[in-house]
Amino acid sequence: MAACILSIMRLFVLVLVILLCPVTSAFQITEVYPDTYLDGDADEYLVISGEGSLSSLEVTDGEGRITFPAGAVSSGSITIARDGEAFHKVTGRYPDYDLIGKNSSAPKPMITGKFQLANQKDELLLMEHGLLIQNLTWPGSFKPRKGQVHVLGLDRVWDSRVFISGASRFKPETFTQVQGTAFVSPDCGRAVFEQAISSAGHEILVNVYEFTDPGLADLLCQAATRGVKVTVLLEGGPVGGVSPEERSVITKLQTAGIPVKAMTGAGEDHAPYRYDHAKYMVIDGKDLLLTTENFKDHSFPGSGLAGNRGWGVLISSPDLCSYFSKVFYSDLNGPGVTGIEGHPSETIPYSADTYTPVFAPLKFTASSVTPVLAPDTSDLILSLINETSSRLLIEEAYIKHWSHGKRNPYLESAINAARRGVNVRILLDSYYYNTEEENDNDEIAAEITALASREHIPIEPRLLDLSGSGLLKLHAKGLIADDSVLISSINWNENSPVFNREAGLIIRDISVAGYYASVFEQDWSGYKHPQQQAESGLDMTKIGLACMIICMVGALYWWRHRR
């Protein structure tokens, strides 16, 4: 009798294990959007990936249950939305199944009870033939965030990147045998920019964070006059707001018949990115100009005038341009993009100190190029740093640590590269707004210096001495990793790679790497190390104290002997 009871208990436990532990299946919930911007979370949805019959599948949140009719199949994935029309409003497409919508043409699954995704805490069970195949919870499987779509990766781990509803998810692609021209500002950027626009024959697509240079605007207006279709996308709410200079440029463009849109919006009409911070042009579907610089007069100054240190490249590749055209139109036609008003104002000619150019443009051929987009593929930067074996030269406007005391992951990867023997040098801007507050470039440099001394690793930071460089400020966002170069709009803070629309390129070419390494060395050598100056020069503080002591002794001697 006891043996029989024991066997029954073992069988009961086995049944519980089978029912409660996930089993292998072709189906998985791979996308969840629980906390939305629309009232009542009408556009919430989930995606089930896998191929085959759906008639044996069941999704439950403990309060409601979704099943599918006989004959229902999936050819790869299905999207189940709460309201099909609301889903279409946000994404521009209709779901495969609509739970409560009245106007959508999408079919409805069979629903038992009340099925709705809670915003901050919920659980979803995916069952097949009555057996549990997936159990996901939030918080747990992922941490919910308003407006964020949570995505399961191929490795069955929930993606840590932040995809806001409406944001793109472009995949990494590499383009080979491309040719182009590398350039830097203020040395030669203006000439390359002018030549690129002047060569346009039928179309120019412009996406840039800020556009205040009337001269560059004139070039686009001239292109429009000769029949080129020009479209401009700007950030609608840059830091500090849209300036009067930019309003004037917008008016100039619109007067020439050029449509100007801005990425902005809030609430239901939210933009999928915190800032549209990209800086590129697609010209005639065959040339891509991508830069670290906004379209400002000090970003692309005329020949012989001082300006920002910026990096840029003009690439000739129809395939690469097709990729960026898709990115452009995805953003232009996405949520949160509206018209923007211009306003004419007086144009003040750009004036600056003289600057003697050092670098001419460099032409290159047969290169390999990989686009880097934020947030889509910004993790490629970490991979590039982690693969470096000999040299890592970083030239950045600034470095900021991430929230909650987390060290900047790009900086952490650079430090780890030094720990494995890579020669790492980091050059940062010293302009006042990057050094006057706490936790700015000077504090970051001090932190890196202390770590290098403590661990005896080959990593050295410097701040560019602007007074000795002839540059207004360091605005580049680039690095040289062995024989590869990164040129991008991505700042080294948390916001830029995680929440912004950013654009960049990884170029694998020894001549291009050598070109930017030369630029780096030029900027690096302009630095005057304050500690070295103090050791080799006179200590004025000590001299001052000595003079004071001598004067006091002399005065005392005179007072005692004045009679």
C-alpha positions as CSV (number, residue, x, y, z in Angstrom):
1,M,0.0,0.0,0.0
2,A,2.8,2.4,0.9
3,A,4.6,1.6,-2.4
4,C,1.4,2.4,-4.3
5,I,0.9,5.7,-2.5
6,L,4.6,6.6,-3.2
7,S,4.2,5.8,-6.9
8,I,1.1,8.0,-7.1
9,M,2.9,10.8,-5.4
10,R,5.8,10.5,-7.9
11,L,3.4,10.5,-10.8
12,F,1.7,13.6,-9.3
13,V,5.1,15.4,-9.0
14,L,6.0,14.4,-12.6
15,V,2.7,15.8,-13.8
16,L,3.3,19.1,-11.9
17,V,6.8,19.3,-13.4
18,I,5.4,18.8,-16.9
19,L,2.6,21.3,-16.4
20,L,4.7,24.0,-14.7
21,C,8.1,23.8,-16.3
22,P,8.4,25.2,-19.8
23,V,8.9,22.6,-22.6
24,T,10.6,23.1,-25.9
25,S,8.4,24.6,-28.7
26,A,8.7,26.3,-32.0
27,F,6.7,29.3,-30.5
28,Q,7.8,32.1,-28.2
29,I,6.5,35.5,-27.2
30,T,9.2,37.7,-28.6
31,E,7.7,41.2,-28.3
32,V,5.6,42.9,-25.6
33,Y,4.3,46.4,-25.4
34,P,2.4,46.8,-22.1
35,D,2.8,50.5,-21.0
36,T,1.7,52.7,-23.9
37,Y,1.2,56.4,-24.6
38,L,-2.5,56.1,-25.8
39,D,-5.4,56.4,-23.4
40,G,-6.5,53.0,-22.1
41,D,-3.3,51.4,-23.6
42,A,-5.3,50.8,-26.8
43,D,-2.2,50.2,-28.9
44,E,-0.7,47.6,-26.6
45,Y,0.3,44.4,-28.3
46,L,2.4,41.2,-28.2
47,V,4.1,39.2,-30.9
48,I,4.4,35.4,-31.0
49,S,7.1,34.1,-33.2
50,G,7.2,30.6,-34.8
51,E,5.8,28.7,-37.7
52,G,3.0,26.2,-37.7
53,S,-0.6,25.7,-36.5
54,L,-1.9,28.0,-33.9
55,S,-5.0,25.9,-32.9
56,S,-3.1,24.3,-30.0
57,L,-1.7,27.6,-28.6
58,E,-3.1,29.5,-25.6
59,V,-2.0,32.8,-24.1
60,T,-3.2,33.8,-20.6
61,D,-2.5,36.5,-18.1
62,G,-4.3,34.8,-15.3
63,E,-7.5,36.8,-15.9
64,G,-8.1,36.2,-19.6
65,R,-7.3,33.7,-22.2
66,I,-6.6,33.9,-25.9
67,T,-7.0,30.9,-28.2
68,F,-7.1,30.6,-32.0
69,P,-9.6,28.9,-34.3
70,A,-8.9,25.7,-36.2
71,G,-6.9,26.3,-39.3
72,A,-5.1,29.4,-37.9
73,V,-1.4,29.3,-38.8
74,S,1.7,31.4,-38.4
75,S,4.2,31.8,-41.2
76,G,6.8,33.3,-39.0
77,S,5.2,35.6,-36.4
78,I,1.8,37.0,-35.5
79,T,1.0,40.3,-33.9
80,I,-2.0,40.5,-31.4
81,A,-3.1,44.0,-30.7
82,R,-5.6,45.3,-28.2
83,D,-7.1,47.7,-30.8
84,G,-6.2,47.3,-34.4
85,E,-6.9,50.9,-35.4
86,A,-4.9,52.3,-32.5
87,F,-2.1,49.9,-33.4
88,H,-2.2,51.2,-37.0
89,K,-2.2,54.8,-35.8
90,V,1.1,54.3,-34.0
91,T,2.9,51.8,-36.3
92,G,1.4,52.4,-39.7
93,R,0.3,48.8,-40.1
94,Y,-2.5,46.5,-39.0
95,P,-2.0,43.6,-36.7
96,D,-2.7,39.9,-37.5
97,Y,-5.3,39.7,-34.7
98,D,-7.4,42.4,-33.0
99,L,-8.8,41.8,-29.6
100,I,-11.4,44.6,-29.1
101,G,-11.2,47.0,-32.0
102,K,-14.4,47.6,-34.0
103,N,-13.1,49.2,-37.2
104,S,-10.1,47.0,-37.9
105,S,-10.3,44.4,-40.6
106,A,-7.9,42.1,-38.7
107,P,-9.6,38.9,-37.4
108,K,-10.3,38.4,-33.8
109,P,-9.0,35.4,-31.8
110,M,-11.2,33.6,-29.2
111,I,-11.1,35.4,-25.9
112,T,-12.2,34.1,-22.5
113,G,-12.4,36.5,-19.5
114,K,-10.6,39.9,-19.5
115,F,-7.2,39.9,-21.2
116,Q,-5.2,43.1,-20.9
117,L,-1.6,43.8,-20.2
118,A,-0.9,45.6,-16.9
119,N,1.6,48.5,-17.2
120,Q,4.0,47.8,-14.3
121,K,3.4,44.3,-13.1
122,D,2.0,41.3,-14.9
123,E,2.6,37.7,-16.1
124,L,2.0,36.0,-19.4
125,L,1.9,32.2,-19.9
126,L,2.2,30.7,-23.4
127,M,0.8,27.2,-23.5
128,E,0.8,24.5,-26.3
129,H,-1.3,21.4,-26.1
130,G,-2.0,22.4,-22.4
131,L,1.7,22.4,-21.6
132,L,3.6,25.5,-20.4
133,I,6.2,26.6,-23.0
134,Q,7.0,30.1,-21.8
135,N,6.5,32.1,-18.7
136,L,7.4,35.8,-18.7
137,T,6.9,38.4,-16.0
138,W,7.5,42.1,-15.6
139,P,9.3,43.3,-13.6
140,G,11.4,40.1,-13.8
141,S,11.9,39.1,-17.4
142,F,12.3,42.9,-18.1
143,K,11.7,46.2,-16.4
144,P,8.7,48.1,-17.9
145,R,9.1,51.6,-19.1
146,K,6.4,53.8,-20.6
147,G,6.4,53.7,-24.3
148,Q,9.0,50.9,-24.5
149,V,8.6,47.8,-26.6
150,H,10.4,44.8,-25.0
151,V,12.1,42.5,-27.5
152,L,13.4,38.9,-27.0
153,G,16.7,38.3,-28.7
154,L,17.8,35.3,-30.7
155,D,19.7,34.1,-27.6
156,R,16.3,34.0,-25.7
157,V,17.5,37.0,-23.5
158,W,15.4,40.2,-23.4
159,D,17.2,42.9,-25.2
160,S,18.6,45.6,-23.0
161,R,18.3,48.3,-25.7
162,V,15.4,50.7,-25.4
163,F,13.1,50.6,-28.3
164,I,10.3,53.2,-27.9
165,S,7.1,52.5,-29.8
166,G,7.6,53.6,-33.4
167,A,11.4,53.4,-33.4
168,S,13.2,51.5,-36.1
169,R,15.1,48.2,-35.6
170,F,17.5,48.1,-38.5
171,K,20.0,45.2,-38.5
172,P,23.7,45.5,-39.0
173,E,24.9,45.4,-42.6
174,T,28.4,45.7,-44.0
175,F,29.1,47.2,-47.5
176,T,32.4,46.3,-49.3
177,Q,34.4,47.8,-52.1
178,V,33.2,51.3,-51.4
179,Q,35.1,54.4,-52.2
180,G,35.0,57.9,-50.6
181,T,36.7,60.9,-49.2
182,A,37.7,61.5,-45.6
183,F,37.9,65.0,-44.3
184,V,38.2,67.1,-41.1
185,S,37.0,70.5,-40.0
186,P,38.0,73.2,-39.9
187,D,40.7,72.2,-42.4
188,C,38.8,71.0,-45.4
189,G,35.2,70.1,-44.4
190,R,33.6,73.1,-46.1
191,A,35.1,72.3,-49.6
192,V,33.9,68.7,-49.5
193,F,30.4,69.8,-48.3
194,E,30.1,72.4,-51.1
195,Q,31.3,70.0,-53.7
196,A,28.8,67.3,-52.6
197,I,25.8,69.5,-52.8
198,S,26.9,71.2,-56.1
199,S,27.2,67.7,-57.7
200,A,23.5,66.8,-56.9
201,G,21.4,66.1,-59.9
202,H,18.0,65.0,-58.6
203,E,17.6,64.4,-54.8
204,I,19.2,65.4,-51.5
205,L,17.9,64.0,-48.2
206,V,19.1,65.9,-45.1
207,N,18.9,64.8,-41.5
208,V,20.6,67.0,-39.0
209,Y,20.2,68.0,-35.4
210,E,20.8,71.8,-35.9
211,F,21.0,73.9,-39.0
212,T,22.0,77.5,-38.6
213,D,24.5,78.2,-41.4
214,P,22.9,80.4,-44.0
215,G,25.7,79.7,-46.5
216,L,25.0,76.0,-46.4
217,A,21.3,76.7,-46.7
218,D,22.0,78.8,-49.9
219,L,23.7,75.8,-51.4
220,L,20.6,73.7,-50.9
221,C,18.4,76.5,-52.2
222,Q,20.5,76.6,-55.4
223,A,20.2,72.9,-55.8
224,A,16.4,73.2,-55.5
225,T,16.4,76.0,-58.1
226,R,18.1,73.7,-60.6
227,G,15.4,71.0,-60.1
228,V,16.9,68.9,-57.3
229,K,14.3,67.5,-54.9
230,V,15.6,68.5,-51.4
231,T,13.9,67.3,-48.1
232,V,15.1,68.4,-44.7
233,L,14.5,66.7,-41.3
234,L,15.5,68.6,-38.2
235,E,15.3,68.1,-34.4
236,G,12.3,70.1,-33.3
237,G,13.4,70.6,-29.7
238,P,17.2,70.8,-29.4
239,V,18.8,71.8,-26.2
240,G,18.1,75.5,-25.7
241,G,15.3,75.4,-28.2
242,V,15.2,76.3,-31.9
243,S,17.4,79.4,-32.3
244,P,16.6,82.5,-34.2
245,E,19.4,81.6,-36.6
246,E,17.8,78.3,-37.3
247,R,14.4,79.8,-37.8
248,S,16.0,82.1,-40.4
249,V,17.5,79.1,-42.2
250,I,14.1,77.3,-42.1
251,T,12.5,80.4,-43.7
252,K,15.2,80.5,-46.4
253,L,14.7,76.8,-47.2
254,Q,10.9,77.0,-47.3
255,T,11.0,80.1,-49.5
256,A,13.0,78.0,-52.0
257,G,10.2,75.4,-51.9
258,I,12.1,72.9,-49.8
259,P,9.9,71.0,-47.3
260,V,11.3,71.1,-43.8
261,K,10.1,68.8,-41.1
262,A,11.0,68.4,-37.4
263,M,11.0,65.5,-35.1
264,T,9.1,66.5,-32.0
265,G,5.7,65.8,-30.4
266,A,4.5,64.5,-27.1
267,G,1.8,62.3,-25.6
268,E,0.0,60.2,-28.2
269,D,2.0,62.0,-30.9
270,H,5.3,61.1,-29.3
271,A,8.6,60.9,-31.2
272,P,10.3,57.5,-30.8
273,Y,13.6,59.2,-30.0
274,R,14.6,61.7,-27.3
275,Y,16.5,63.7,-29.9
276,D,17.1,63.4,-33.6
277,H,20.8,63.9,-33.3
278,A,22.0,62.4,-36.6
279,K,24.0,64.5,-39.1
280,Y,24.0,63.1,-42.7
281,M,22.9,63.7,-46.3
282,V,22.0,61.2,-49.0
283,I,22.7,62.7,-52.4
284,D,21.3,61.2,-55.6
285,G,21.0,57.8,-54.0
286,K,24.7,57.2,-54.5
287,D,26.7,59.5,-52.2
288,L,26.4,59.7,-48.4
289,L,27.9,62.6,-46.5
290,L,28.1,61.8,-42.8
291,T,29.7,63.9,-40.1
292,T,30.1,64.5,-36.4
293,E,29.1,68.2,-37.0
294,N,25.9,70.1,-37.1
295,F,25.3,72.4,-40.0
296,K,26.7,75.5,-38.4
297,D,29.1,78.1,-39.6
298,H,31.7,77.2,-37.0
299,S,31.3,73.5,-37.9
300,F,32.1,74.1,-41.6
301,P,34.0,77.4,-41.6
302,G,35.4,78.9,-44.8
303,S,39.0,78.3,-45.7
304,G,41.5,79.9,-43.3
305,L,38.9,80.4,-40.5
306,A,39.0,78.7,-37.1
307,G,36.2,76.3,-36.2
308,N,35.3,73.1,-34.4
309,R,37.4,70.0,-34.7
310,G,35.0,67.6,-36.5
311,W,35.4,64.5,-38.5
312,G,33.4,63.5,-41.7
313,V,33.3,61.3,-44.7
314,L,31.8,61.3,-48.2
315,I,31.0,57.7,-49.3
316,S,30.1,56.7,-52.9
317,S,28.0,53.5,-52.6
318,P,24.4,53.1,-54.0
319,D,23.8,50.1,-51.6
320,L,24.9,52.1,-48.6
321,C,22.8,55.1,-49.7
322,S,19.8,52.7,-50.1
323,Y,20.3,51.7,-46.4
324,F,20.4,55.3,-45.2
325,S,17.5,56.3,-47.4
326,K,15.4,53.7,-45.7
327,V,16.5,55.1,-42.3
328,F,15.7,58.6,-43.5
329,Y,12.2,57.8,-44.7
330,S,11.5,55.6,-41.7
331,D,12.2,58.6,-39.5
332,L,10.5,61.2,-41.8
333,N,7.3,59.2,-42.0
334,G,7.3,58.0,-38.4
335,P,5.4,59.3,-35.4
336,G,6.2,62.8,-33.9
337,V,7.3,64.4,-37.2
338,T,5.5,67.6,-38.0
339,G,6.0,70.8,-39.9
340,I,8.1,73.6,-38.3
341,E,7.8,77.4,-38.7
342,G,10.6,79.6,-39.7
343,H,11.1,83.3,-39.0
344,P,13.4,85.7,-40.9
345,S,16.1,87.5,-39.0
346,E,19.2,89.4,-39.6
347,T,22.1,87.3,-40.8
348,I,25.4,88.1,-39.1
349,P,28.5,87.1,-41.1
350,Y,30.7,84.5,-39.5
351,S,33.9,85.8,-38.1
352,A,36.7,83.9,-36.3
353,D,40.4,83.9,-35.8
354,T,42.5,82.7,-38.7
355,Y,43.5,79.1,-38.9
356,T,46.2,77.5,-41.0
357,P,44.8,74.2,-42.5
358,V,47.0,71.2,-41.9
359,F,44.9,68.4,-43.5
360,A,43.6,68.0,-47.0
361,P,40.8,65.5,-47.9
362,L,41.9,61.9,-48.3
363,K,40.5,59.7,-51.1
364,F,40.2,56.0,-50.5
365,T,38.9,52.9,-52.4
366,A,38.0,49.3,-51.7
367,S,37.0,49.9,-48.1
368,S,34.5,48.0,-45.9
369,V,31.8,50.2,-44.2
370,T,29.3,49.3,-41.5
371,P,26.5,51.7,-40.5
372,V,26.0,52.4,-36.8
373,L,22.6,53.6,-35.8
374,A,21.3,54.4,-32.3
375,P,19.6,52.8,-30.7
376,D,19.4,50.0,-33.3
377,T,23.0,49.0,-33.6
378,S,24.9,51.2,-31.2
379,D,26.3,48.1,-29.5
380,L,28.6,47.7,-32.5
381,I,30.8,50.4,-30.8
382,L,31.4,48.1,-27.8
383,S,32.2,45.2,-30.1
384,L,34.7,47.4,-32.0
385,I,36.4,48.4,-28.8
386,N,36.4,44.9,-27.4
387,E,38.0,43.5,-30.6
388,T,40.9,46.0,-30.5
389,S,44.3,44.5,-30.1
390,S,47.0,47.2,-30.4
391,R,45.9,50.8,-30.4
392,L,42.7,52.7,-29.4
393,L,42.7,56.4,-30.0
394,I,39.5,58.2,-28.8
395,E,38.7,61.8,-29.7
396,E,35.4,62.8,-28.1
397,A,33.6,66.0,-27.1
398,Y,33.0,64.6,-23.7
399,I,32.5,61.4,-21.6
400,K,29.7,61.1,-19.0
401,H,29.0,58.2,-16.7
402,W,25.5,56.6,-16.8
403,S,22.8,56.9,-14.2
404,H,22.7,55.1,-10.8
405,G,26.5,55.3,-10.6
406,K,27.2,53.0,-13.5
407,R,30.5,53.6,-15.3
408,N,30.1,54.5,-18.9
409,P,30.2,51.2,-20.8
410,Y,32.3,52.6,-23.7
411,L,34.9,53.9,-21.2
412,E,34.8,50.6,-19.3
413,S,35.5,48.7,-22.5
414,A,38.4,51.1,-23.2
415,I,39.8,50.5,-19.8
416,N,39.5,46.8,-20.3
417,A,41.3,47.1,-23.6
418,A,44.2,48.8,-21.7
419,R,44.1,46.0,-19.1
420,R,44.8,43.5,-21.9
421,G,47.7,45.6,-23.2
422,V,46.1,47.9,-25.8
423,N,47.7,51.3,-26.0
424,V,44.7,53.6,-25.2
425,R,44.7,57.4,-25.4
426,I,41.6,59.6,-24.9
427,L,41.4,63.2,-26.0
428,L,38.5,65.3,-24.7
429,D,37.3,68.9,-25.2
430,S,38.3,71.6,-22.7
431,Y,35.6,74.2,-23.7
432,Y,34.1,75.9,-20.6
433,Y,30.8,74.0,-20.7
434,N,32.7,70.7,-20.6
435,T,34.9,71.6,-17.7
436,E,33.2,74.0,-15.3
437,E,30.7,71.7,-13.7
438,E,31.2,68.7,-11.5
439,N,31.7,65.3,-13.3
440,D,32.9,67.0,-16.4
441,N,35.8,66.1,-18.7
442,D,38.4,67.2,-16.1
443,E,37.0,64.9,-13.4
444,I,36.7,62.0,-15.9
445,A,40.4,62.6,-17.0
446,A,41.5,62.7,-13.3
447,E,39.6,59.4,-12.7
448,I,41.2,57.7,-15.6
449,T,44.7,59.0,-14.7
450,A,44.3,57.7,-11.1
451,L,43.1,54.3,-12.3
452,A,46.0,54.0,-14.8
453,S,48.5,54.8,-12.0
454,R,46.8,52.4,-9.6
455,E,46.6,49.5,-12.0
456,H,49.7,50.3,-14.1
457,I,47.9,50.0,-17.4
458,P,48.6,51.9,-20.7
459,I,45.7,54.4,-20.8
460,E,46.1,58.2,-20.8
461,P,43.6,61.0,-21.0
462,R,44.2,64.6,-22.0
463,L,42.1,67.7,-22.5
464,L,42.7,69.5,-25.8
465,D,44.4,72.8,-25.1
466,L,42.2,75.1,-27.3
467,S,44.4,78.1,-26.9
468,G,47.3,76.3,-28.5
469,S,45.4,74.3,-31.1
470,G,43.7,77.0,-33.2
471,L,40.4,75.2,-32.7
472,L,37.2,76.6,-31.1
473,K,36.3,73.4,-29.5
474,L,36.6,69.6,-29.9
475,H,33.2,68.4,-31.2
476,A,34.3,65.1,-32.9
477,K,32.9,61.8,-31.9
478,G,35.3,59.3,-33.3
479,L,37.9,56.7,-32.5
480,I,40.6,54.7,-34.2
481,A,40.7,51.0,-33.2
482,D,43.7,49.3,-34.9
483,D,43.0,49.9,-38.6
484,S,39.2,50.7,-38.2
485,V,37.7,54.1,-37.7
486,L,34.4,55.1,-36.1
487,I,32.8,58.5,-37.2
488,S,29.4,59.2,-35.7
489,S,27.1,61.6,-34.0
490,I,27.0,59.4,-30.9
491,N,28.2,61.2,-27.7
492,W,29.6,59.1,-24.9
493,N,26.7,59.6,-22.5
494,E,23.7,57.4,-21.6
495,N,21.2,59.3,-23.6
496,S,22.9,59.3,-27.0
497,P,23.3,55.6,-27.8
498,V,20.2,54.5,-25.8
499,F,17.5,57.0,-26.5
500,N,18.5,59.2,-29.5
501,R,18.4,58.7,-33.2
502,E,22.1,58.8,-34.1
503,A,24.1,57.8,-37.2
504,G,27.6,56.8,-37.8
505,L,30.0,54.6,-39.8
506,I,32.7,52.1,-39.0
507,I,35.3,52.2,-41.8
508,R,37.8,49.4,-42.1
509,D,40.7,50.8,-44.1
510,I,44.3,51.2,-43.1
511,S,44.7,54.5,-45.0
512,V,41.6,56.0,-43.4
513,A,42.8,54.9,-40.0
514,G,46.2,56.4,-40.7
515,Y,44.5,59.7,-41.8
516,Y,42.5,60.1,-38.6
517,A,45.4,58.9,-36.5
518,S,47.4,61.8,-37.9
519,V,44.6,64.2,-37.0
520,F,44.5,62.7,-33.5
521,E,48.3,63.1,-33.1
522,Q,48.2,66.7,-34.2
523,D,45.5,67.5,-31.6
524,W,47.1,65.4,-28.9
525,S,50.5,67.1,-29.4
526,G,48.9,70.5,-28.9
527,Y,48.3,69.7,-25.3
528,K,50.5,71.2,-22.6
529,H,50.6,69.0,-19.5
530,P,50.2,71.2,-16.4
531,Q,52.1,68.9,-14.1
532,Q,55.1,68.8,-16.5
533,Q,55.1,72.6,-16.8
534,A,55.1,72.9,-13.0
535,E,58.0,70.5,-12.7
536,S,60.2,72.0,-15.4
537,G,59.3,75.7,-14.8
538,L,59.3,78.1,-11.9
539,D,56.8,77.7,-9.0
540,M,55.3,81.1,-8.8
541,T,53.5,80.4,-5.6
542,K,56.7,79.6,-3.8
543,I,58.4,82.6,-5.3
544,G,55.6,84.8,-4.1
545,L,55.8,83.5,-0.5
546,A,59.6,84.0,-0.5
547,C,59.2,87.6,-1.6
548,M,56.7,88.2,1.1
549,I,59.0,86.8,3.8
550,I,61.9,88.9,2.5
551,C,59.8,92.0,2.6
552,M,58.5,91.3,6.1
553,V,62.1,90.7,7.4
554,G,63.2,93.9,5.7
555,A,60.4,95.9,7.2
556,L,61.1,94.5,10.7
557,Y,64.8,95.3,10.3
558,W,64.0,98.8,9.2
559,W,61.6,99.3,12.2
560,R,64.1,98.2,14.7
561,H,67.0,100.3,13.3
562,R,65.0,103.4,12.2
563,R,66.6,105.4,15.0
